[in-house]
Amino acid sequence: MHSIGNNLSDARVGVVGRGRLGTALSGALREAGVAVEGPAGRGEAPTGCDALVLCVP
């Protein structure tokens, strides 16, 4: 594992969960200039990400 530092604009973030939280978080991160993979639904897996956020029950 490596550190991505304090600047998320250089990181690729994967979001798992297509519900309200996953969709809203993905949109907000994109608006902030972060590269986002997802939101991923069942059976999907974000690839090539520096960080992964789980928005599932």
N, CA, C and O atoms as a GROMACS GRO file, in nm:
protein
  228
    1MET      N    1   0.085  -0.117   0.000
    1MET     CA    2   0.000   0.000   0.000
    1MET      C    3   0.090   0.124   0.000
    1MET      O    4   0.196   0.125   0.062
    2HIS      N    5   0.045   0.227  -0.070
    2HIS     CA    6   0.123   0.351  -0.074
    2HIS      C    7   0.035   0.469  -0.036
    2HIS      O    8  -0.088   0.462  -0.044
    3SER      N    9   0.098   0.576   0.007
    3SER     CA   10   0.026   0.696   0.047
    3SER      C   11  -0.006   0.780  -0.075
    3SER      O   12   0.077   0.796  -0.164
    4ILE      N   13  -0.129   0.835  -0.079
    4ILE     CA   14  -0.166   0.924  -0.190
    4ILE      C   15  -0.155   1.070  -0.149
    4ILE      O   16  -0.186   1.160  -0.227
    5GLY      N   17  -0.111   1.093  -0.027
    5GLY     CA   18  -0.090   1.230   0.018
    5GLY      C   19  -0.220   1.303   0.048
    5GLY      O   20  -0.325   1.241   0.065
    6ASN      N   21  -0.211   1.433   0.055
    6ASN     CA   22  -0.327   1.515   0.090
    6ASN      C   23  -0.404   1.564  -0.031
    6ASN      O   24  -0.509   1.627  -0.015
    7ASN      N   25  -0.355   1.538  -0.150
    7ASN     CA   26  -0.417   1.591  -0.271
    7ASN      C   27  -0.489   1.479  -0.347
    7ASN      O   28  -0.426   1.402  -0.419
    8LEU      N   29  -0.621   1.471  -0.330
    8LEU     CA   30  -0.698   1.367  -0.396
    8LEU      C   31  -0.714   1.389  -0.545
    8LEU      O   32  -0.756   1.297  -0.616
    9SER      N   33  -0.681   1.507  -0.594
    9SER     CA   34  -0.698   1.530  -0.738
    9SER      C   35  -0.601   1.446  -0.819
    9SER      O   36  -0.621   1.427  -0.939
   10ASP      N   37  -0.496   1.394  -0.756
   10ASP     CA   38  -0.401   1.306  -0.824
   10ASP      C   39  -0.438   1.159  -0.809
   10ASP      O   40  -0.374   1.073  -0.869
   11ALA      N   41  -0.540   1.130  -0.730
   11ALA     CA   42  -0.578   0.992  -0.701
   11ALA      C   43  -0.698   0.948  -0.785
   11ALA      O   44  -0.776   1.031  -0.831
   12ARG      N   45  -0.710   0.819  -0.803
   12ARG     CA   46  -0.828   0.761  -0.867
   12ARG      C   47  -0.904   0.687  -0.758
   12ARG      O   48  -0.849   0.598  -0.692
   13VAL      N   49  -1.030   0.724  -0.739
   13VAL     CA   50  -1.112   0.670  -0.631
   13VAL      C   51  -1.221   0.582  -0.691
   13VAL      O   52  -1.290   0.621  -0.785
   14GLY      N   53  -1.237   0.463  -0.636
   14GLY     CA   54  -1.344   0.373  -0.676
   14GLY      C   55  -1.456   0.380  -0.575
   14GLY      O   56  -1.432   0.381  -0.454
   15VAL      N   57  -1.580   0.383  -0.623
   15VAL     CA   58  -1.697   0.386  -0.536
   15VAL      C   59  -1.780   0.262  -0.565
   15VAL      O   60  -1.815   0.235  -0.680
   16VAL      N   61  -1.811   0.185  -0.460
   16VAL     CA   62  -1.894   0.066  -0.473
   16VAL      C   63  -2.026   0.094  -0.405
   16VAL      O   64  -2.030   0.126  -0.287
   17GLY      N   65  -2.134   0.081  -0.480
   17GLY     CA   66  -2.269   0.105  -0.429
   17GLY      C   67  -2.341   0.207  -0.516
   17GLY      O   68  -2.299   0.322  -0.525
   18ARG      N   69  -2.450   0.164  -0.580
   18ARG     CA   70  -2.523   0.252  -0.671
   18ARG      C   71  -2.644   0.317  -0.606
   18ARG      O   72  -2.731   0.370  -0.676
   19GLY      N   73  -2.651   0.313  -0.476
   19GLY     CA   74  -2.762   0.377  -0.407
   19GLY      C   75  -2.745   0.528  -0.400
   19GLY      O   76  -2.663   0.586  -0.472
   20ARG      N   77  -2.823   0.591  -0.314
   20ARG     CA   78  -2.819   0.737  -0.302
   20ARG      C   79  -2.682   0.788  -0.260
   20ARG      O   80  -2.632   0.886  -0.316
   21LEU      N   81  -2.620   0.722  -0.163
   21LEU     CA   82  -2.490   0.768  -0.114
   21LEU      C   83  -2.380   0.750  -0.218
   21LEU      O   84  -2.303   0.842  -0.244
   22GLY      N   85  -2.372   0.632  -0.278
   22GLY     CA   86  -2.268   0.607  -0.378
   22GLY      C   87  -2.280   0.698  -0.498
   22GLY      O   88  -2.179   0.748  -0.549
   23THR      N   89  -2.403   0.721  -0.543
   23THR     CA   90  -2.426   0.809  -0.658
   23THR      C   91  -2.391   0.954  -0.624
   23THR      O   92  -2.325   1.022  -0.702
   24ALA      N   93  -2.436   1.000  -0.508
   24ALA     CA   94  -2.408   1.138  -0.466
   24ALA      C   95  -2.258   1.160  -0.443
   24ALA      O   96  -2.203   1.262  -0.483
   25LEU      N   97  -2.193   1.065  -0.378
   25LEU     CA   98  -2.050   1.078  -0.350
   25LEU      C   99  -1.969   1.077  -0.479
   25LEU      O  100  -1.875   1.155  -0.493
   26SER      N  101  -2.003   0.991  -0.572
   26SER     CA  102  -1.934   0.987  -0.701
   26SER      C  103  -1.946   1.120  -0.773
   26SER      O  104  -1.847   1.172  -0.826
   27GLY      N  105  -2.066   1.176  -0.775
   27GLY     CA  106  -2.088   1.305  -0.840
   27GLY      C  107  -2.011   1.418  -0.774
   27GLY      O  108  -1.953   1.502  -0.842
   28ALA      N  109  -2.012   1.420  -0.641
   28ALA     CA  110  -1.943   1.526  -0.568
   28ALA      C  111  -1.792   1.517  -0.589
   28ALA      O  112  -1.725   1.620  -0.605
   29LEU      N  113  -1.738   1.396  -0.588
   29LEU     CA  114  -1.594   1.381  -0.611
   29LEU      C  115  -1.556   1.425  -0.751
   29LEU      O  116  -1.453   1.491  -0.770
   30ARG      N  117  -1.638   1.390  -0.850
   30ARG     CA  118  -1.611   1.434  -0.988
   30ARG      C  119  -1.613   1.586  -0.999
   30ARG      O  120  -1.526   1.646  -1.063
   31GLU      N  121  -1.712   1.649  -0.936
   31GLU     CA  122  -1.721   1.795  -0.938
   31GLU      C  123  -1.600   1.859  -0.872
   31GLU      O  124  -1.561   1.971  -0.907
   32ALA      N  125  -1.540   1.789  -0.775
   32ALA     CA  126  -1.422   1.840  -0.706
   32ALA      C  127  -1.294   1.813  -0.784
   32ALA      O  128  -1.185   1.849  -0.739
   33GLY      N  129  -1.306   1.748  -0.900
   33GLY     CA  130  -1.189   1.723  -0.983
   33GLY      C  131  -1.118   1.592  -0.958
   33GLY      O  132  -1.006   1.572  -1.004
   34VAL      N  133  -1.182   1.502  -0.885
   34VAL     CA  134  -1.122   1.372  -0.854
   34VAL      C  135  -1.163   1.272  -0.963
   34VAL      O  136  -1.279   1.270  -1.005
   35ALA      N  137  -1.069   1.190  -1.007
   35ALA     CA  138  -1.100   1.084  -1.102
   35ALA      C  139  -1.173   0.973  -1.028
   35ALA      O  140  -1.121   0.917  -0.931
   36VAL      N  141  -1.294   0.941  -1.073
   36VAL     CA  142  -1.378   0.844  -1.003
   36VAL      C  143  -1.413   0.728  -1.096
   36VAL      O  144  -1.446   0.748  -1.213
   37GLU      N  145  -1.403   0.608  -1.043
   37GLU     CA  146  -1.447   0.487  -1.111
   37GLU      C  147  -1.573   0.439  -1.039
   37GLU      O  148  -1.566   0.401  -0.922
   38GLY      N  149  -1.685   0.441  -1.106
   38GLY     CA  150  -1.811   0.398  -1.044
   38GLY      C  151  -1.911   0.511  -1.039
   38GLY      O  152  -1.887   0.617  -1.096
   39PRO      N  153  -2.021   0.491  -0.974
   39PRO     CA  154  -2.044   0.388  -0.872
   39PRO      C  155  -2.066   0.251  -0.936
   39PRO      O  156  -2.135   0.238  -1.037
   40ALA      N  157  -2.007   0.150  -0.875
   40ALA     CA  158  -2.018   0.013  -0.924
   40ALA      C  159  -2.134  -0.057  -0.854
   40ALA      O  160  -2.157  -0.038  -0.735
   41GLY      N  161  -2.206  -0.136  -0.931
   41GLY     CA  162  -2.318  -0.213  -0.877
   41GLY      C  163  -2.277  -0.357  -0.850
   41GLY      O  164  -2.159  -0.392  -0.852
   42ARG      N  165  -2.378  -0.440  -0.824
   42ARG     CA  166  -2.353  -0.582  -0.797
   42ARG      C  167  -2.277  -0.648  -0.912
   42ARG      O  168  -2.310  -0.629  -1.029
   43GLY      N  169  -2.175  -0.723  -0.875
   43GLY     CA  170  -2.098  -0.796  -0.974
   43GLY      C  171  -1.994  -0.712  -1.048
   43GLY      O  172  -1.921  -0.764  -1.131
   44GLU      N  173  -1.987  -0.583  -1.018
   44GLU     CA  174  -1.889  -0.495  -1.082
   44GLU      C  175  -1.778  -0.464  -0.983
   44GLU      O  176  -1.800  -0.460  -0.862
   45ALA      N  177  -1.659  -0.443  -1.035
   45ALA     CA  178  -1.545  -0.411  -0.949
   45ALA      C  179  -1.465  -0.298  -1.011
   45ALA      O  180  -1.415  -0.312  -1.123
   46PRO      N  181  -1.451  -0.185  -0.940
   46PRO     CA  182  -1.365  -0.077  -0.990
   46PRO      C  183  -1.220  -0.126  -0.997
   46PRO      O  184  -1.174  -0.196  -0.908
   47THR      N  185  -1.150  -0.088  -1.103
   47THR     CA  186  -1.011  -0.132  -1.118
   47THR      C  187  -0.919  -0.012  -1.130
   47THR      O  188  -0.961   0.097  -1.170
   48GLY      N  189  -0.794  -0.032  -1.095
   48GLY     CA  190  -0.693   0.072  -1.110
   48GLY      C  191  -0.712   0.190  -1.017
   48GLY      O  192  -0.678   0.302  -1.052
   49CYS      N  193  -0.768   0.166  -0.898
   49CYS     CA  194  -0.797   0.275  -0.805
   49CYS      C  195  -0.692   0.283  -0.694
   49CYS      O  196  -0.636   0.182  -0.653
   50ASP      N  197  -0.668   0.404  -0.648
   50ASP     CA  198  -0.578   0.426  -0.535
   50ASP      C  199  -0.652   0.410  -0.403
   50ASP      O  200  -0.592   0.375  -0.301
   51ALA      N  201  -0.783   0.436  -0.405
   51ALA     CA  202  -0.866   0.424  -0.285
   51ALA      C  203  -1.001   0.369  -0.326
   51ALA      O  204  -1.047   0.391  -0.438
   52LEU      N  205  -1.066   0.297  -0.235
   52LEU     CA  206  -1.196   0.238  -0.261
   52LEU      C  207  -1.290   0.275  -0.147
   52LEU      O  208  -1.257   0.257  -0.030
   53VAL      N  209  -1.408   0.328  -0.183
   53VAL     CA  210  -1.507   0.367  -0.083
   53VAL      C  211  -1.626   0.273  -0.097
   53VAL      O  212  -1.684   0.261  -0.205
   54LEU      N  213  -1.662   0.207   0.012
   54LEU     CA  214  -1.776   0.116   0.012
   54LEU      C  215  -1.900   0.190   0.062
   54LEU      O  216  -1.902   0.236   0.176
   55CYS      N  217  -2.001   0.200  -0.022
   55CYS     CA  218  -2.128   0.265   0.013
   55CYS      C  219  -2.238   0.161   0.004
   55CYS      O  220  -2.333   0.176  -0.073
   56VAL      N  221  -2.224   0.056   0.083
   56VAL     CA  222  -2.318  -0.056   0.080
   56VAL      C  223  -2.365  -0.085   0.222
   56VAL      O  224  -2.294  -0.057   0.320
   57PRO      N  225  -2.485  -0.142   0.233
   57PRO     CA  226  -2.535  -0.176   0.369
   57PRO      C  227  -2.461  -0.295   0.427
   57PRO      O  228  -2.490  -0.336   0.540
   0.00000   0.00000   0.00000
